[in-house]
């Protein structure tokens, strides 16, 4: 089952979307928003699955689904917590500045609490304000949870995953060092992120969802050129069950919470830092990682941060080369 929110008010208008992303149908009136479904999942999910089945058989009123008309599936959420499931990314960050990676990072996930009161839609522009802020993209996988009790096990956490999607976790790299130096984490350096047009139930992903990991190749383009073709399941140190259980150690998690994987990051085939797509590698899911590899290899970064007029596209295709979640496609626009 694929769900989206069309632009309407602050929380969007929920629709059920066909598997090919071509059509959409309205759910019953008692479920006007995605959050209303997440709050009543056990009763709502079968109802919406029925709508999805009727849509597939062309037996329910429907309309064309246009990704440009989509808001973020959850335009605002009760919680947004972003992990760092790909420890390779963290290791590269520290290597680039000559620091050792603590051994604990391999078994104790990093995670920060982001702003969840506003998510950008998949076609909304990325605001640009100051070149010194270092505007960067970050292509990630996200899941949306139901209620999770405090102290939940990994298996309980996996069972609480309701939906899966993609996100562009926009970062301002120039502001991060000073914020981290304060010892209190990200605030100004993490503006609003953009969600994929649709979110999908794990069951609907079939073999592309295994043991808390999304299986596939995340496609990142910068200005129409290949920037990353990274594998979401490869080099993923912590699966989503582990990330959610980590978050739930000291608190319960409310339905409608979004949990991120952190920047998808792959090693090169020889185990070293990843190579750019232009050099036959898998590329990168953020500019910072390419700059870190450049620093490690040649002593200084060469790739520029995003600037006004540039475009970013994040997508994932199935075995038939059809988009699974729809594309995040954004243009950088001077604020």
C-alpha positions, -999 to 999 in steps of 0.1 A, spaced: 0 0 0 13 34 -10 1 66 7 6 103 -1 -7 136 10 -20 162 -15 -14 198 -8 -43 210 14 -41 230 46 -14 223 72 -15 185 72 -24 177 36 -52 155 23 -45 118 24 -48 96 -7 -41 60 -16 -18 58 -46 -16 30 -72 16 8 -73 27 26 -105 22 60 -90 -3 69 -118 -36 71 -99 -49 80 -65 -81 75 -46 -96 91 -15 -100 71 17 -132 72 38 -139 106 54 -129 94 89 -92 93 77 -85 127 62 -48 128 70 -20 103 73 -16 110 110 -53 101 116 -44 67 100 -13 62 121 -33 70 153 -58 42 144 -36 19 124 -51 -15 134 -85 -4 121 -74 20 94 -49 -1 76 -73 -28 65 -97 -1 53 -70 16 32 -58 -17 19 -93 -22 6 -92 11 -12 -58 1 -27 -73 -31 -40 -103 -14 -54 -80 12 -71 -59 -17 -86 -91 -31 -101 -104 3 -113 -135 -1 -91 -133 31 -70 -134 68 -81 -99 79 -88 -78 107 -103 -44 111 -118 -16 113 -92 9 140 -100 40 142 -78 41 180 -82 7 181 -63 21 162 -34 30 177 -1 52 158 23 33 127 33 35 140 69 38 177 65 45 179 102 52 150 125 53 144 162 90 134 161 119 133 137 150 114 150 179 108 126 204 81 132 237 73 116 233 37 105 261 39 80 292 41 103 314 43 72 301 79 68 311 88 103 345 71 100 352 92 69 342 124 86 367 117 114 395 105 91 392 137 71 400 157 102 426 133 116 405 119 144 401 83 155 367 66 154 357 55 189 351 17 190 317 23 206 304 38 174 302 3 159 277 -10 185 260 22 199 242 42 173 245 80 169 212 99 168 200 134 169 165 150 174 156 171 144 128 196 137 96 179 128 71 208 127 77 213 89 87 189 62 92 202 26 72 185 -2 91 165 -28 91 194 -53 96 223 -30 127 244 -35 157 243 -12 162 278 2 197 293 -1 208 321 22 245 324 25 274 306 7 293 304 40 266 281 54 276 253 31 244 240 17 244 202 13 220 174 4 217 141 23 199 112 7 185 88 33 159 61 40 132 68 66 105 48 84 74 60 102 64 42 134 33 33 153 34 35 191 65 20 206 68 13 243 98 24 263 123 -4 265 110 -21 234 132 -49 219 145 -48 184 118 -72 173 91 -51 188 106 -20 171 105 -38 137 69 -47 142 60 -11 149 73 1 115 43 13 95 57 30 64 90 34 46 102 63 24 131 85 14 142 119 26 166 147 16 179 157 50 192 191 40 223 202 60 242 235 64 278 222 68 293 255 75 273 259 107 278 224 120 313 227 136 304 257 158 271 240 169 289 207 177 316 226 196 288 238 221 282 201 230 244 203 225 239 190 189 223 203 157 198 232 156 205 259 131 225 236 108 195 214 102 167 232 83 135 216 70 140 183 52 121 170 21 102 137 21 95 115 -9 60 118 -26 48 85 -12 54 62 18 50 25 15 41 -3 39 69 -28 44 47 -56 31 42 -38 -2 80 -36 -6 82 -74 -8 117 -87 -10 130 -51 -11 124 -50 27 144 -75 47 152 -76 84 147 -39 89 167 -28 58 155 -14 25 172 -34 -3 180 -14 -34 200 13 -51 194 49 -41 199 72 -71 212 107 -65 216 132 -93 231 167 -92 222 190 -121 211 160 -141 244 141 -137 250 110 -116 262 119 -82 254 87 -63 242 51 -70 245 39 -34 231 6 -21 209 11 9 215 -23 24 252 -25 19 274 -12 48 244 -5 69 257 -12 104 224 -6 122 190 -18 109 159 2 116 148 -21 144 181 -14 162 177 24 156 142 25 170 150 4 200 179 27 207 155 57 207 130 39 229 155 30 256 144 58 279 111 70 263 80 57 246 77 67 209 44 81 196 26 70 164 37 92 135 74 94 145 99 95 117 132 78 121 161 83 96 190 61 86 215 89 82 234 95 50 236 63 30 273 55 26 292 27 8 328 17 8 346 11 -25 349 -25 -37 384 -27 -23 372 -16 11 386 19 8 367 52 6 340 53 -21 348 66 -56 328 91 -76 303 78 -102 324 94 -130 353 72 -119 332 40 -119 323 41 -82 290 42 -65 293 78 -57 279 95 -27 246 105 -9 259 139 2 285 164 -10 303 163 24 313 127 19 328 135 -15 347 164 0 360 142 28 373 116 3 390 144 -16 406 156 16 418 121 25 432 114 -10 446 148 -20 447 169 12 419 193 3 382 193 -8 375 203 -44 337 198 -48 316 229 -42 285 230 -20 251 236 -36 244 270 -51 212 288 -65 200 273 -97 213 238 -90 190 208 -90 189 177 -68 170 145 -75 167 115 -52 149 83 -64 148 45 -62 136 21 -89 123 -14 -88 134 -43 -110 112 -29 -138 129 5 -136 98 21 -121 101 46 -93 91 31 -60 85 62 -38 84 89 -64 112 113 -68 124 141 -45 133 167 -71 143 201 -58 159 233 -71 181 255 -50 165 290 -48 179 321 -32 159 328 -1 
